[in-house]
Amino acid sequence: MLSLVRNLVLFILSITAGFVYIGNAIPQIKTQPAEAITVVGETPEQTVAAGKAIFMSDRAQCLTCHSLGEDPKARCPNQEGLGERAGKRKPGTTAAQYLVESVYNPNAFIVPGYPRNQMKPVHKPPIALSHDEITAALMFLNTLGGKSDSEFLEQVKEAQDPWRKGLLRPEESVEADKLPILSGDAPRGHELYRSQGCVLCHRIRDEGRDVCPDLSAIGGSQSPDYILESILTPSAIIVKGYKEVKMSLKPRRFVRGVPVKWVPDREHPKSIVLSVDAGGGQREEQEVDLSEATSIGETAVVVKKGKKVEATYGDYVSGDQQTGVTMKMLENGEWIERRFHASDIKRVDQAESPMPSNFAEMMTPSEIYDLVSFLMAQKGKK
């Protein structure tokens, strides 16, 4: 039923947007990458230095999603030590092949724990790095735990060759409900960003909170399609670290919220601080003693127990309802893996975003595109 309603809302929104587009001849939003860095060095050392400048720059926007050091709220994997891991990530590929594939075709291999379709091919808009800039950036990344010498440089260029010649293309995501992207009014979008309560959870530079992902540079690293999907169906792609946690507590209590802090840490937690919905569009922080928790996690497995059913919460690892599901469960302060057999499973409820999913009902199509336009204009540093 929810799927039917969602599809109907998307269909109505698409038709409405189409009439707005035709009637007013509004051009599509266009994003222009910053000026390219054309000189990337003549020696491996110079190329590494240029690659570091590219990686750290606003142009490449790498640090909008990645981190250099452990960050549980980062959208994409930590790059610290990447050069050491790269040759071991994907069986049958060298470090150079893995790194090249990761930037040209990010969906080819997904690091466990991260969603598909989150990273865009960096040689395409909105980032649109040149092939030489990509070479330099990969040379720098490989120095984080590896060695970037003349031999590795040739390996990168060899792996890049079919991409440079256009012989390979990135895997495209399925976009059955893709809507047209129309231009909007960014200043009106800023007003909507505030009035719709986005500032209660998101941060843009000095405005807002860190309950949900920082949007200070979202327009420099993501496409209008991605932003529009995130507004209309926020649970389609959930940034790692911002999945809503659900908990069952003694006696027969239930709590849900976004993790703010694990105390003392996530590996051996004794309590957790959650940002919870306080009603009226407000949120508040609540600390929960985990000794009272019977289960906790972002995914619920509803199991059969005789004539009764019972929901157990944990972090999804692998599997599905038809083949069985493996979950990471918190038991006695330790995370352990537990397997649920298909015959015992009645239903699996995957992770959800804390962001409301009814913006298509709360806002007009014109307002939605104003909001998209405002977010696409956010290209600064976090």
C-alpha positions in Angstrom: 0.0 0.0 0.0 2.8 2.4 0.9 4.6 1.6 -2.3 1.4 2.3 -4.3 0.9 5.7 -2.5 4.6 6.6 -3.1 4.4 5.7 -6.8 1.1 7.7 -7.1 2.7 10.7 -5.4 5.7 10.5 -7.7 3.5 10.2 -10.8 1.5 13.2 -9.8 4.6 15.2 -9.0 6.2 14.2 -12.3 3.1 15.3 -14.3 2.8 18.5 -12.4 6.5 19.3 -12.9 6.1 18.5 -16.6 3.4 21.1 -17.0 5.4 23.6 -15.1 8.3 23.0 -17.3 6.4 23.2 -20.6 4.2 26.2 -19.5 7.1 28.3 -18.3 10.0 27.0 -20.5 12.2 26.7 -17.5 15.6 25.3 -18.2 17.1 22.4 -16.3 19.5 23.0 -13.5 23.1 22.8 -14.8 26.1 22.4 -12.6 29.5 23.6 -13.8 32.7 22.1 -12.3 35.4 24.5 -11.1 38.4 25.1 -13.3 40.4 22.0 -13.8 44.0 21.5 -12.5 45.7 20.8 -15.8 49.3 20.3 -14.6 49.6 17.2 -12.4 53.4 16.8 -12.3 56.2 15.3 -14.3 57.6 13.0 -11.7 55.8 10.6 -9.3 56.6 12.9 -6.4 55.1 15.9 -8.2 52.1 13.9 -9.2 51.5 12.8 -5.6 51.7 16.4 -4.5 49.3 17.5 -7.1 47.0 14.6 -6.2 46.9 15.7 -2.6 46.0 19.2 -3.6 43.2 17.9 -5.7 41.9 15.5 -3.0 41.9 18.3 -0.4 40.3 20.9 -2.8 36.7 22.2 -2.9 36.8 21.2 -6.6 37.0 17.5 -6.0 34.9 17.6 -2.8 36.4 14.3 -1.6 36.3 15.3 2.0 32.6 16.0 1.8 32.1 12.2 2.0 35.4 10.6 2.9 37.5 11.0 5.9 41.3 10.7 6.6 40.9 9.0 10.0 38.0 7.1 11.6 34.8 9.0 11.4 31.5 7.0 12.1 29.5 9.8 10.5 31.4 9.9 7.2 29.2 9.2 4.1 31.9 7.1 2.5 34.9 4.9 3.7 37.8 6.2 5.6 40.8 6.6 3.3 43.5 6.3 5.9 45.6 3.2 5.1 43.9 2.8 1.7 47.1 2.0 -0.1 47.6 -1.0 2.1 44.0 -2.3 1.7 43.5 -1.5 -2.0 45.2 -4.7 -3.4 43.2 -6.9 -1.0 39.7 -5.4 -1.3 38.5 -7.1 -4.4 39.8 -10.6 -5.3 41.6 -10.7 -8.7 42.4 -7.0 -8.9 45.6 -5.1 -8.2 45.7 -2.0 -6.0 45.8 0.2 -9.1 42.9 -1.6 -10.8 40.8 -1.4 -7.7 41.4 2.3 -7.2 40.7 3.1 -10.8 37.5 1.1 -10.8 36.4 2.7 -7.5 36.4 6.2 -9.0 35.2 5.5 -12.5 32.6 2.8 -11.5 31.9 3.2 -7.8 29.0 0.6 -7.8 31.3 -2.2 -9.1 32.4 -3.0 -5.5 30.7 -1.7 -2.4 32.6 -1.6 0.9 30.6 -3.6 3.4 28.3 -1.3 5.5 27.9 1.4 2.9 25.0 1.8 0.4 25.0 1.6 -3.4 24.6 4.7 -5.6 26.0 7.0 -2.9 29.2 7.9 -4.8 29.1 9.3 -8.3 31.7 8.6 -11.0 34.2 11.3 -10.5 34.9 11.9 -14.2 31.3 12.9 -14.7 29.4 15.9 -13.3 29.0 17.3 -10.8 32.7 16.7 -9.9 34.0 16.0 -13.5 37.7 15.6 -12.8 39.9 15.1 -15.8 41.7 11.8 -16.4 45.0 13.3 -15.4 43.6 14.8 -12.2 42.2 11.3 -11.3 45.7 9.8 -12.0 47.2 12.3 -9.5 44.5 11.8 -6.9 45.0 8.0 -7.0 48.7 8.4 -6.7 48.2 10.4 -3.5 45.6 8.0 -2.1 48.0 5.1 -2.6 50.6 6.8 -0.5 48.2 6.3 2.5 49.7 3.0 3.4 51.3 2.2 0.0 54.1 3.3 -2.3 53.4 5.5 -5.3 56.5 5.2 -7.6 57.0 5.1 -11.3 55.8 1.5 -11.5 52.6 2.2 -9.7 52.0 5.3 -11.9 52.2 3.1 -15.1 49.8 0.6 -13.5 47.3 3.3 -12.9 47.6 4.7 -16.4 47.2 1.2 -17.8 44.0 0.6 -15.8 42.7 4.0 -16.8 43.3 3.4 -20.5 39.9 1.9 -21.5 38.2 4.7 -19.5 40.2 7.4 -21.3 39.2 5.8 -24.6 35.5 5.5 -23.7 35.6 1.7 -24.0 34.2 1.3 -20.5 31.2 3.0 -18.9 30.1 3.2 -15.3 27.3 1.0 -14.1 24.1 3.0 -14.0 21.7 2.8 -11.1 18.0 1.8 -11.7 15.9 5.0 -11.7 12.4 3.8 -12.3 10.8 6.9 -10.7 13.3 9.4 -12.0 11.7 12.9 -12.2 12.7 15.8 -14.4 15.0 18.3 -12.7 13.6 21.8 -13.1 15.2 25.1 -12.0 14.2 26.7 -8.8 14.7 29.8 -6.7 17.6 29.3 -4.3 16.7 32.1 -1.9 13.2 30.8 -1.6 14.7 27.4 -1.1 16.7 28.7 1.8 13.6 30.0 3.4 12.0 26.6 2.9 15.1 24.9 4.3 14.4 26.7 7.6 10.6 26.7 7.7 10.4 22.9 6.9 12.7 22.2 9.9 15.7 21.0 8.0 17.9 23.0 10.3 16.8 20.9 13.3 18.8 18.0 12.0 21.2 19.1 9.1 24.0 21.6 9.3 25.1 24.0 6.6 28.3 25.7 7.8 27.3 27.5 11.1 23.6 26.9 10.8 21.8 23.8 12.0 22.7 20.6 13.9 24.6 17.4 13.4 21.8 14.9 13.9 21.8 14.2 10.1 24.5 14.6 7.4 26.3 17.9 6.9 25.0 19.6 3.7 27.6 22.4 3.5 29.1 21.0 0.3 26.3 18.6 -1.0 25.9 20.5 -4.3 29.6 20.0 -5.1 29.6 16.2 -4.7 26.1 15.0 -5.6 23.7 15.5 -8.5 20.2 17.1 -8.5 18.7 13.6 -9.0 20.3 12.4 -5.8 19.1 15.4 -3.8 15.6 15.1 -5.2 15.5 11.4 -4.3 16.8 12.1 -0.8 13.9 14.6 -0.2 11.2 12.4 -1.6 12.4 9.0 -0.5 15.0 9.6 2.3 15.4 5.9 3.1 16.5 5.0 -0.4 20.1 5.8 0.4 21.0 6.3 4.1 24.4 7.7 4.9 26.3 5.4 7.2 26.1 6.5 10.8 22.7 8.2 10.4 20.5 5.1 10.3 17.8 5.3 13.0 18.4 2.8 15.8 15.5 0.9 17.4 15.6 -0.6 20.9 13.5 -2.8 23.0 13.9 -2.2 26.7 12.8 -3.8 29.9 9.9 -3.9 30.8 8.2 -3.8 27.3 9.5 -0.3 26.3 10.5 0.8 22.9 12.9 3.7 21.9 14.1 4.8 18.5 16.5 7.6 17.5 19.7 8.6 15.7 22.9 7.6 17.6 24.8 10.7 18.8 27.3 8.9 21.0 28.2 5.5 22.2 29.5 5.5 25.8 32.4 4.8 26.3 32.6 3.6 22.6 30.7 1.6 20.0 32.7 -1.6 20.4 32.0 -2.1 24.1 29.1 0.3 24.9 27.5 0.7 28.3 25.0 3.4 27.2 24.0 5.3 24.1 22.9 8.9 23.5 20.1 9.2 21.0 18.5 12.1 19.2 14.8 11.4 19.5 11.7 13.0 18.1 10.3 15.2 20.9 7.1 16.1 18.9 6.1 19.4 17.4 9.0 19.3 15.0 11.6 19.3 17.8 14.3 16.8 18.8 16.0 16.1 22.1 18.9 14.0 23.3 18.2 11.0 25.5 20.8 8.7 27.1 19.8 5.0 27.5 21.4 2.5 29.8 22.1 -0.5 27.6 21.9 -2.9 30.5 18.1 -2.4 30.2 18.1 -3.2 26.5 16.9 -6.6 25.3 18.0 -5.8 21.7 19.3 -2.8 19.7 20.0 -2.1 16.0 18.9 -0.5 12.8 17.2 -3.6 11.4 14.3 -5.6 12.8 13.8 -9.3 12.3 10.3 -10.4 13.3 10.5 -14.1 14.3 7.9 -16.7 14.9 7.6 -18.1 18.4 4.8 -20.6 18.4 1.6 -18.6 17.9 3.4 -15.3 18.8 5.8 -13.1 16.9 8.6 -11.1 18.3 10.8 -8.3 16.9 14.6 -8.5 17.5 16.8 -5.6 16.6 20.4 -5.7 15.3 22.7 -4.4 12.6 22.1 -6.1 9.2 25.1 -8.1 7.8 23.8 -10.2 5.0 20.9 -12.4 3.6 17.2 -11.9 3.2 13.9 -13.3 4.3 14.0 -16.1 1.8 17.5 -17.4 2.5 17.9 -16.3 6.2 19.5 -13.2 7.7 22.8 -12.6 9.6 22.7 -9.8 12.1 25.2 -8.2 14.5 23.6 -8.4 17.9 24.6 -6.6 21.2 24.8 -9.2 23.9 26.4 -8.6 27.3 28.2 -5.5 26.0 29.7 -7.4 23.0 28.7 -7.4 19.4 28.3 -11.0 18.0 26.9 -12.3 14.7 23.7 -14.3 14.9 22.0 -16.2 12.1 18.2 -16.3 11.7 16.9 -19.2 9.6 14.4 -18.4 6.9 11.8 -20.8 8.4 11.7 -18.7 11.6 11.4 -15.3 9.9 8.0 -13.7 9.5 9.3 -10.3 8.3 12.5 -8.2 7.9 12.3 -4.4 8.4 15.4 -2.7 7.0 17.0 0.5 8.3 15.1 3.7 8.1 16.1 7.3 7.8 15.0 9.7 10.6 14.0 12.2 7.9 10.3 12.6 7.2 9.1 10.8 4.1 6.1 13.0 3.3 7.7 16.1 1.8 5.8 15.4 -1.4 2.6 16.0 0.6 3.9 18.9 2.6 5.4 20.9 -0.2 4.3 21.9 -3.7 6.4 20.8 -6.7 7.7 24.4 -7.1 8.8 24.5 -3.5 10.6 21.2 -3.8 12.6 22.5 -6.8 13.4 25.7 -4.9 14.8 23.5 -2.1 16.8 21.4 -4.6 18.2 24.6 -6.1 19.3 25.9 -2.7 21.0 22.7 -1.8 22.7 22.4 -5.2 24.2 25.9 -4.5 26.0 24.5 -1.4 29.5 23.8 -2.6 31.7 25.1 0.3 33.7 23.2 2.9 32.1 21.3 5.7 
